[in-house]
């Protein structure tokens, strides 16, 4: 069934919740959508005409998938799981290096050349070519990670299924995400950005560009080639003034810089190493 037809069928079935678990045709349509996610022929977010577009109907299909699937025992050697969603396999055929105990759920797409250290990738996620997902990093449902990205150890990339219109976390090509960063609530990390260790970004986190005489404040988006570190700013509360976490843009990577630049090299170029 063609993608446009699948979209129409999902939108129709979305308003027939009483039939999700009993209608064989609905189940078949949902399974086809998940198969398309698995092969990368569709994705939750697409970059079109200079902006990221959210395909809400695909998120609807993922939600429906949890209803039409039954619990099942999954055995992997001595390991046993009990879940509704199968685990991805055939990584050699896909050209993906997977180190024990990395786990990716069926319905996520992992491009050739990706390296999965012991990590977790949820359904609906998309990971581009030659990206590294390092030890104990998590890529949440529907999160989008570009090509040649380094997601360092312990990074938490949040997922989002609901609200349907909510944008997932998106990391564009050639970004470097430092150890223990937390990215949630649909934040956008644009091409080539470098995040130092422990940067926490939510939709309401203040981002200060401190590269000029006066800081420029923004939220939700890290501009291209920015070098970012964690910081704090004073905020007045009834009981006094306290420091609240923020992110600080301290400089820019040059487009000519080697895409495999290390975090420390990027920070040293701005006279700051953390």
N, C-alpha and C positions, 0 to 999 in steps of 0.2 A: 504494500500500500504506500503511495507517495506521501511525502511529508505534509503537504498542504491538506490532503485528505485526512491524515492522522490528526492534524490540528483540529479540524472540524469535528471529528468523532470524539476527541477528548473534551472539547468545549461542550458538546451535546451531553456526553456522559457525566460531566461534572455536576450537572443539575439533577442527576438521577441517582443520588447516593444510595437509595434503597435497593438499587440493582447491582451495585458494585461487586458484591460477593456471590451473586447468583447468575448474572448474565455472562454467558461464555464469550459473546462478541466483544463486550467491554473489556474483559480480561485479555482477549487476544490483541486488541488495539493497544492497551497499556503495555503489554509485553513487547510489542513491536517498537514502541517509543523507547523503552529501556534498552532494547537491542541497538537502536540507533545511537543512543548515548554511549553504549559500550564500544561501538566502533568509531566514535568521533564524527559521524556524519551529521549530527546535530549537537548543539550545546546550549546550555542555559543562557549564556550571554554572548552576544556577537557585537563586534566593533563595526559600526556602519555610519558612514557620513560624518566621521569625527566624534562619535559618541558611542557609549556602550548601551546596547538595547537588551532589555530583559525579556526572555520568552516565557511569559507566565504560564502558558499552556503546558510547557515541559515540566515546570514545577508542580502543576496540577497532576500530571501523569505520575510523577514520583510519589506524591502523596497517595494517589489511588493504588499504586503498586503495593504499598504496605497493607492495603485492605484486601487485594485480590490474592496476595501470596499467603501460603500457609507456613506455619512453623515447621522447621525441618532440622534434623541432626546432620551436622557437617563434620566429617572425620578427616583429619589430616595427620596421617601417621598416628602417634600416640595422643595427639591433640584432638579435642572435641569441642564443637560449638553448637549452639542451638539458636537458630535465627531464621528470619524470613528471606533474607537476601543472600544469594550465593557469593562466594569469594572469587575474585578474578584468578585466571590461570593462563597457561600457555605463554608465559612471559618471554621465553626464548624466541618463539615465533613472532612476538610483538617487538622484539629488539629492546626489551627493558631489563635492566639489571636489578634484581631484587635480593636484598640481604636478609637472612632470617633475623628477626621475626616481623618483617614488614607485611602489612595486610592492606589490600585494597578491595573494596566491595564492587561487585558486578554493577555496571551502570555508571562507573567512573571511566574517564578516558585518560590513558597514560601514553604519551607519544613515544616513538622510538628514540633511544638515546638517554631516556630518563634513568636516574639511579635512585632507587628507594632504599635508604638505610632503614633500620628498624623504625617504622613509622606507620601512620594510618591515613588512608585516603577514603573518604566517604562517597556514597552514591551521588551522581550528578556533578562531581568535581571534574575539572579539565586541567591537565598539566601538559605544557608544550614541550617541544623537542629539547633534548640535552639539558634538562633541568635536574638539579640535585635536591632531593628531599632528605634532609639529614636526620640523624638519630633523634627519636622521640618527638619529631615534628608531627603535627596533625593538620590535615587539609579537610575542612568541613564540607558538608553537603552543598553542592552547587558552586563552591569557590572556584575561581578561575585563576590559574597560574600560567604565565607566559613561557616563552622559550628562553633557555640559557639563564634561568633564574637560580640563585642559590638560596634555599630556605634552610637556615642553619639549625643546629640542634635545639630542641625544646620549643620551637616556634609554634604558636597556636593560631591557626587561620580559621576563623569562625565560619560556620555555615549558616544558611538561611533557606528555609522552605516557606515559612509564613512570617510576615504577610506576603502574599503572592507578588505584590509589586515591589517588594523590598529587593534592593540590589545586593548580590552577594559580594564578599570581599574579592577584589580584582587586583592582581599583581601583573603588571605589564612586562614585556620582554626586558631581559638584561638587568633586572633588579637584584639587589643583594639584601637579604633580610637577616639581620644579626641575631645571635643566640638569644633565646628566651623572649623575643618580641611577641606581642599579642596584637592581632589585627582582627577586629570584629565590626559588626553593624554596617557592613557594606562600604568600608573605606576603600579608596582607590589609590594604589601605589603606581605611579606612572613610570614610563620607560626609563631604565637606567638609574633609578633612585637607589641610594645606599642608606639602610637603616642600621644604626649602631645597636649594640646589645641592649635589651630591656626597654626598647621603645614600645609604649602601649598606645594604641590608637583605637578610639571608638568614634561614632558619628558626632559626639559632643566634645571630644578632646580638642583643646585649643592647640593650634600649630602656629608658632611664631617664627617668621623669617627674620633672623637677627643679622643679616649680612649688610644692612644699610644703617644709617644714623638712627632711624626710628624703626621699631619692629612692625612688621606687617602680619596681621592676624588672619587666620583662616581655619576651616574645619573640614574634615572628611576626605581630603585629597592631598597627596604629596606630589608636587610638580616634578616634571622630568629632570633627571640627573641631580636631584637634590641630595645632599648629605645631611642626615638627620640624627640627632642624639636625644636622649631623654632629658627633661628639665623640669622645673617647677616655677610657679608664680604665686605671689601672695594674694589671698582672697579673704575678705572680711566676713566673719560669721558672728552671731550674737555673743559668743563667748570669747571672741578675739580674732586675730589674724593668723591664718594658717597657710601653709604652702600646698598647692594643688598640682598634681602631675600635669605636664604638657609635653609637647615635642618641639624641638628647636631645629630649624634649618640653618646650618652654619656655613654652607657653601654649596658649590656646584661641581659635579664631575663634568669634564669636557667630553664632547661626543667622540673626540679622537682617542680618548683613554682606552686602554685595553679593556675589553668587556669582562675579562677574567680578573680584574683588579681585586685585590684583597680588601677587606674592610679596614684593616690597619693602614694600608697604603692610602686609601681614600681619606682617612682621618688625619694622617700625618701631613698630607698636602695642605691641610688647613690648620696645622700646628696644634693638633689635638688628637691624643690617643687615649682610648678608654679600655 
